[in-house]
Amino acid sequence: MKVLANDGISKTTKKTLEDAGIEILDQRVAQEHLARIMNENNVDVLLVKNATKVSRQLIDAVPSLKIIGKAGEGWDNVDVSYAQEKGISMISAPEGLSRSAAEMVFAHFLSLARFLHESNRMMPLEGESQFNALKRSYGNAVELQGKTLGVIGLGHVGKEVVKIGISLGMNVKAFTRTPKTEKLTLRFFDGQTLDFSLHTTNDWDEFLNGTQFISINTTKTSEYIIGLPQLEKMENGVYIVNTVSGGIDEVALLDFVESGKVAGAALDIFENEPHPELNILMNPALSLSPHLAGTTLDAQEKTDAALAQQIINLKNHY
């Protein structure tokens, strides 16, 4: 069996697969050359993250393809229904990226709350001549402890965001399409655990009332999760972090940022990605990252290991 890990694979996972008698091609192949390279190497398994597109045309062009693996949540870049029609096995490891994505949410929250996103821009420019002025301008910072965190979506990432919020001493509420009760377990360094029950709501008024920090953690959506109606109902001085495609109306967000109702917002995914609007990139109230939420060495190790085990389990079926 041959595996093409077109968006990369960890060294540990590569060795695990090789030890199981599986050949690994971890070269990065451009989209336009993908079918040719896969056919030349008689590839059985294609592993992707978000960069590689697996279209109907690619599936038809590579008759040897038996398994498609996706790291992380969402199959936006893969024609899943057609692959399944062709009898191709679909494997994924959504849990692997969840902690990294959740930690990115709080990296942005802390950056916004302490003005680090702006001070890191300004200190190299004015730190020597305007040190005291900068110190005064960033003096209205806030702590996260004791504040109310609202989490939209309670999938793998949303649950990790809730856990971190609880560990920071925040009051936590969650919004889901259907109200439900979720049990969450916090695990500590010494082996102790602590269970929490979280009751979710699908009522925007209830969810937004008193919520000071909001994290959007659903799967990709064709309609805005947060648009003008939701922004109008938010508390003054709210902070928002979006790591979801289609999660927020950027035009409406900028209006509320400029009015001061939204104290700060962070975007890891953009409506016009990979070419974000210049007014988004230049706004000092925004903390920005180029679609990095699930991108850490730790996340890669976890997702790759989970996918490798599934490939090994499927090996004898082919």
Phi, psi and omega in degrees: 000137179242136182240129171255112176265085193286340178252021176099157178207146181288155180297322180296316181291323177301316179294321179300316180291319179296322178295337178269009178082022181252132181273135183246130170249107182252025176284151178269115183254130177298149185306319185289343180254002190297311182300317182297313181295320180295320179291320179297330182256003179053054185287133178264327187231131176244120177254130182225162169249250180250341187286321185272132178263130178247091185268171174303320182296319179293317180300316179294329185281346184236085184294341181281349186292124182242332184222136172241127179245140181234127175274131177093183181272150175089143179238035187299330184263010181231133175279083188296312185299320180290321178299319179293323176301325181275004177081017180277134178283138180248125178235151181209167178218069186294332184291334188298328183268351193295317181293318179299317180295319180294320178294327176297321177305313183282335172300318179289317179302313181293323178297315180293315184295332181251010178061025181292327180298325181272319182295329177292335175281320191273331183301317177296333183272318189231003184299326182284322185262336186233035186305308183294324178295319178295319179301317178293321185291337180254020185279347183266042181284164179228156174267159176271331181301132179086350179275164181262123179258127175250123182249122179263115184096130183234049172276205182300315182289315181304319179296321178292324176298316178300315182299316179294319178301314178299316182295336178271001179083023180271153169278132189239136171224159184223146178245125175225160182300323178239125179302140180202172176243126181244138174262127181239141181242123173266131181247133185251166188298334183264011178094351178289153176228157178217126183263141176232146172250127181242123179262122183266166178228159171240021179257113183299320181299315179295318183292317187278339182295116178080001181277126186255337178229130183233129178241128179260118187223038177272181170281172181303141181228150179275346178239150180299136172281317175243117178229200182304313182301319181286320180298323180295332183271352185287159176292149173295136179083021181287152174245138184230137173235128179241126176235027187234136174295124181081009186292328187213146176282106186295324180295312178296321180301314181300321178300317183283332173293315182291332177282343180095353179294319172268114184291328179190151179218151179234139178234126173254342177231143187236151180299320183254035179296134011263029179232074181301152179296143183298324181292337173286313184295329186265356184283121185290344180274358182254138172256126192234145173214147187273070175057058186245005192308315182260015187259091171220161177298324180295316180297320179297318179299315184291315181291318180297318180296319180293319178293320180300318181296323178293322177296316179299319180294328182273346187307315185286351179276350185240000000 
